[in-house]
Amino acid sequence: MNNFILRVLSVVEKIFLSILINIRSRILKTRESTTKPNSPDEWDKMYLKEVRPFEKSFSEIGDIILKNTYEGESLLETGCGSGELSAYMAKNKRNVSVCDFSVKILNQTVERFKLSNLELKGAYVVDITKQFPFKDNEFDVVWSSGVLEHWRDGEMLDVLKESVRVSRRCVISLIPNNKSLAYRFGREFCELNGISPWGREMPRGSLRRLFQEAGLTNIHEEVLADHMAIDFIGKLYPAFAEQLSLWWSSLDADDEVKASQGYLLFTIGYKI
């Protein structure tokens, strides 16, 4: 009898879950393609919002960039999106410049810096798939977050070579980690249900080879932001994401299961 009840409950749960996922996917459905990178207009839909002053005092992603840069250094962010990470850099005494291929996104970033009373050294409209309009060694550090994963290896290598050319000291990248199960499941489940506002994404487990081919040395990689990976599951399956998050938080920081499960892969390579 108990087995019969459990089977009935399982069927009912699947039906209701299917209905809820269908409703959420209809609400969240996007038109972006997973076979090509987003256009400026498509990124505008994601990033253009009411501009507010930057007030964050902590950023796990920002802090790993701060850890690998110095006060007073010149930093160029390629593909600045919301501009919040660069604002965090400026708040922590880095000399910040940004570039993006969307004029609207760039203007929003400029406005954010003004409202936050932060200095922005430069804001440039740049298609990073082409030659950068900067001199050799113009910036101490060239970095990006959530950008390089949209390109195939050959395309990414061209971007990295230009980043190396205009940087004096190092190049930094943060992209989704291909080894993160929660991120992979959540993102691919969303895409199967028509939700792909980020366009084509090709996460990697390492960028070491491409950094080396671009001419960088002393390459270091690590993963971070494991909690953010679970957010992708929460888009369509929030109840499961909540339980997974509670379990994940209960694990010790040095638990082996967490070793490779960060949402983001951080890669840094040096010119000198």
C-alpha positions as CSV (number, residue, x, y, z in Angstrom):
1,M,0.0,0.0,0.0
2,N,2.8,2.4,0.9
3,N,4.6,1.7,-2.3
4,F,1.4,2.5,-4.3
5,I,0.9,5.8,-2.4
6,L,4.5,6.8,-3.1
7,R,4.1,6.0,-6.8
8,V,0.9,8.2,-6.9
9,L,2.7,11.0,-5.1
10,S,5.6,10.8,-7.5
11,V,3.2,11.0,-10.5
12,V,1.3,14.0,-9.0
13,E,4.6,15.7,-8.2
14,K,5.8,15.3,-11.7
15,I,2.6,16.7,-13.2
16,F,2.5,19.7,-10.9
17,L,6.2,20.4,-11.4
18,S,5.8,20.2,-15.2
19,I,2.9,22.7,-15.0
20,L,4.9,25.1,-12.8
21,I,8.0,24.9,-15.0
22,N,5.9,25.5,-18.1
23,I,4.3,28.6,-16.6
24,R,7.6,30.0,-15.5
25,S,9.3,29.3,-18.9
26,R,6.4,31.1,-20.7
27,I,6.9,34.1,-18.4
28,L,10.7,34.1,-18.7
29,K,11.0,33.0,-22.4
30,T,13.5,35.0,-24.4
31,R,14.2,35.3,-28.1
32,E,18.0,35.3,-28.0
33,S,19.8,32.5,-29.9
34,T,22.1,30.0,-28.3
35,T,24.0,29.6,-31.6
36,K,25.5,33.1,-31.8
37,P,26.7,35.8,-29.5
38,N,24.2,38.5,-28.5
39,S,24.0,41.7,-30.5
40,P,24.3,45.1,-28.7
41,D,20.4,45.4,-28.7
42,E,20.1,42.0,-27.1
43,W,22.5,42.9,-24.3
44,D,20.7,46.2,-23.8
45,K,17.6,44.3,-22.9
46,M,19.5,42.5,-20.1
47,Y,21.5,45.4,-18.7
48,L,19.6,48.6,-19.3
49,K,17.9,49.5,-16.0
50,E,17.3,52.6,-13.9
51,V,20.7,53.9,-13.0
52,R,21.5,54.1,-9.3
53,P,24.6,55.0,-7.4
54,F,27.0,52.1,-6.7
55,E,26.9,51.3,-3.0
56,K,28.2,47.8,-2.6
57,S,30.9,47.3,0.0
58,F,31.6,43.7,-0.8
59,S,31.9,41.7,-4.0
60,E,33.4,38.2,-4.2
61,I,34.1,38.6,-7.9
62,G,35.4,42.1,-7.4
63,D,37.6,41.1,-4.5
64,I,39.6,38.5,-6.5
65,I,40.4,41.2,-9.1
66,L,41.5,43.6,-6.3
67,K,43.6,40.8,-4.9
68,N,45.5,40.6,-8.1
69,T,45.8,44.3,-8.8
70,Y,47.3,47.3,-7.0
71,E,46.0,50.8,-5.9
72,G,46.8,53.3,-8.6
73,E,47.0,50.8,-11.4
74,S,45.2,51.5,-14.7
75,L,42.5,48.8,-15.4
76,L,40.6,48.4,-18.7
77,E,37.4,46.3,-18.5
78,T,36.5,44.8,-21.9
79,G,32.7,44.3,-22.1
80,C,31.6,46.3,-19.0
81,G,27.9,45.4,-19.0
82,S,26.3,47.0,-15.9
83,G,29.7,48.7,-15.0
84,E,29.2,47.7,-11.4
85,L,32.4,45.7,-11.1
86,S,34.5,48.5,-12.6
87,A,32.7,50.9,-10.1
88,Y,33.9,48.5,-7.4
89,M,37.4,48.8,-8.7
90,A,37.2,52.6,-8.8
91,K,35.9,52.6,-5.2
92,N,39.0,50.7,-4.2
93,K,41.4,53.2,-5.8
94,R,42.0,51.7,-9.2
95,N,42.2,53.9,-12.3
96,V,39.3,52.6,-14.3
97,S,38.5,52.6,-18.0
98,V,35.8,50.6,-19.7
99,C,34.8,49.6,-23.2
100,D,31.7,47.9,-24.7
101,F,30.1,47.6,-28.1
102,S,26.8,48.9,-26.9
103,V,26.6,52.7,-26.8
104,K,23.6,52.6,-24.5
105,I,25.3,50.3,-22.0
106,L,28.4,52.5,-22.1
107,N,26.3,55.6,-21.4
108,Q,24.6,53.9,-18.5
109,T,28.0,53.1,-17.0
110,V,29.2,56.7,-17.4
111,E,26.0,57.8,-15.6
112,R,26.5,55.3,-12.8
113,F,30.0,56.6,-12.1
114,K,28.8,60.2,-12.1
115,L,26.0,59.4,-9.6
116,S,28.5,57.5,-7.4
117,N,31.0,60.3,-7.5
118,L,33.6,57.9,-8.9
119,E,36.2,58.8,-11.4
120,L,36.1,57.1,-14.8
121,K,39.3,57.6,-16.8
122,G,37.8,56.6,-20.1
123,A,34.7,55.0,-21.8
124,Y,35.2,53.6,-25.3
125,V,32.9,52.1,-27.9
126,V,34.9,49.0,-28.9
127,D,34.1,45.8,-30.8
128,I,36.6,43.5,-29.0
129,T,36.5,41.0,-31.9
130,K,38.5,43.7,-33.9
131,Q,41.8,45.5,-33.2
132,F,41.5,47.5,-30.0
133,P,41.9,51.3,-30.5
134,F,44.6,51.5,-27.8
135,K,48.4,51.8,-27.8
136,D,50.7,48.9,-26.8
137,N,51.0,48.6,-23.0
138,E,48.4,51.4,-22.5
139,F,46.9,49.8,-19.4
140,D,48.5,47.9,-16.5
141,V,45.7,45.3,-16.5
142,V,43.1,44.3,-19.0
143,W,40.3,42.2,-17.6
144,S,36.8,40.9,-18.4
145,S,34.0,39.1,-16.6
146,G,31.4,37.1,-18.4
147,V,32.7,37.9,-21.8
148,L,35.1,35.4,-23.3
149,E,32.8,32.4,-23.0
150,H,30.7,33.8,-25.9
151,W,33.5,33.0,-28.4
152,R,35.0,29.9,-29.9
153,D,38.7,29.2,-29.2
154,G,40.0,30.9,-32.3
155,E,37.9,34.0,-31.8
156,M,38.8,34.1,-28.1
157,L,42.5,33.8,-28.9
158,D,42.3,36.9,-31.1
159,V,40.6,38.9,-28.2
160,L,43.3,37.6,-25.8
161,K,46.1,38.6,-28.1
162,E,44.8,42.2,-28.3
163,S,44.3,42.2,-24.5
164,V,47.9,41.2,-24.1
165,R,49.1,43.8,-26.6
166,V,47.4,46.8,-24.8
167,S,48.2,45.5,-21.2
168,R,51.5,46.2,-19.5
169,R,51.4,43.7,-16.6
170,C,48.6,41.1,-16.9
171,V,45.3,39.9,-18.3
172,I,42.5,38.6,-16.2
173,S,39.4,36.6,-17.2
174,L,36.3,35.4,-15.4
175,I,34.0,33.0,-17.3
176,P,31.5,30.3,-16.3
177,N,33.1,27.1,-15.1
178,N,32.3,24.1,-17.3
179,K,32.8,21.8,-14.3
180,S,30.1,23.4,-12.2
181,L,27.2,20.9,-12.2
182,A,24.7,23.3,-10.7
183,Y,25.5,26.0,-13.3
184,R,25.5,23.5,-16.2
185,F,22.3,21.9,-15.2
186,G,20.5,25.2,-14.5
187,R,21.7,27.0,-17.6
188,E,21.1,24.0,-20.0
189,F,17.7,23.4,-18.4
190,C,16.7,27.0,-19.0
191,E,17.9,26.8,-22.6
192,L,15.8,23.7,-23.2
193,N,12.8,25.7,-22.0
194,G,13.5,28.7,-24.2
195,I,15.3,30.9,-21.7
196,S,18.7,32.1,-23.0
197,P,19.1,35.9,-22.4
198,W,22.9,35.5,-22.4
199,G,23.0,34.2,-26.0
200,R,25.7,31.6,-27.0
201,E,27.8,30.5,-24.0
202,M,30.7,28.0,-24.2
203,P,32.0,27.7,-20.7
204,R,35.4,26.1,-20.2
205,G,37.1,24.2,-17.4
206,S,40.4,26.0,-18.2
207,L,41.8,28.8,-20.3
208,R,45.5,27.9,-19.6
209,R,46.3,26.8,-23.2
210,L,44.7,29.8,-24.8
211,F,46.4,32.2,-22.4
212,Q,49.7,30.6,-23.2
213,E,49.1,30.8,-26.9
214,A,48.3,34.5,-26.5
215,G,51.8,35.0,-25.0
216,L,51.1,35.0,-21.3
217,T,53.1,33.2,-18.6
218,N,52.9,32.3,-14.9
219,I,49.2,31.5,-15.4
220,H,47.1,30.8,-12.4
221,E,43.5,29.5,-12.3
222,E,40.9,29.0,-9.5
223,V,37.1,28.8,-9.2
224,L,34.8,30.9,-7.1
225,A,31.2,32.0,-6.4
226,D,29.8,28.4,-6.0
227,H,26.6,29.8,-4.5
228,M,25.9,31.7,-7.7
229,A,25.7,28.5,-9.7
230,I,22.6,27.4,-7.9
231,D,20.8,30.6,-9.0
232,F,20.6,29.2,-12.5
233,I,18.5,26.2,-11.2
234,G,16.3,28.6,-9.3
235,K,15.1,30.3,-12.4
236,L,12.8,27.3,-13.2
237,Y,13.0,25.2,-10.1
238,P,13.2,27.5,-7.1
239,A,12.1,24.9,-4.5
240,F,14.9,22.5,-5.5
241,A,17.4,25.4,-5.6
242,E,16.4,26.5,-2.1
243,Q,17.0,23.0,-0.7
244,L,20.2,22.6,-2.6
245,S,21.4,25.9,-1.3
246,L,20.7,25.0,2.3
247,W,22.6,21.7,1.9
248,W,25.5,23.4,0.1
249,S,25.7,26.1,2.9
250,S,25.8,23.4,5.5
251,L,29.0,21.8,4.0
252,D,32.4,22.8,5.4
253,A,34.3,25.3,3.2
254,D,37.0,22.7,2.6
255,D,34.6,19.8,1.7
256,E,36.0,18.0,-1.3
257,V,32.7,18.3,-3.2
258,K,33.2,22.1,-3.3
259,A,36.7,21.9,-4.8
260,S,35.7,22.4,-8.5
261,Q,32.1,23.6,-8.3
262,G,32.5,27.4,-8.3
263,Y,30.3,29.1,-10.9
264,L,33.2,31.2,-12.3
265,L,36.7,30.2,-13.6
266,F,39.3,32.9,-12.8
267,T,42.3,33.0,-15.0
268,I,45.3,35.4,-14.8
269,G,48.4,35.4,-16.9
270,Y,51.4,37.8,-16.9
271,K,53.4,39.5,-19.5
272,I,56.4,39.9,-17.2
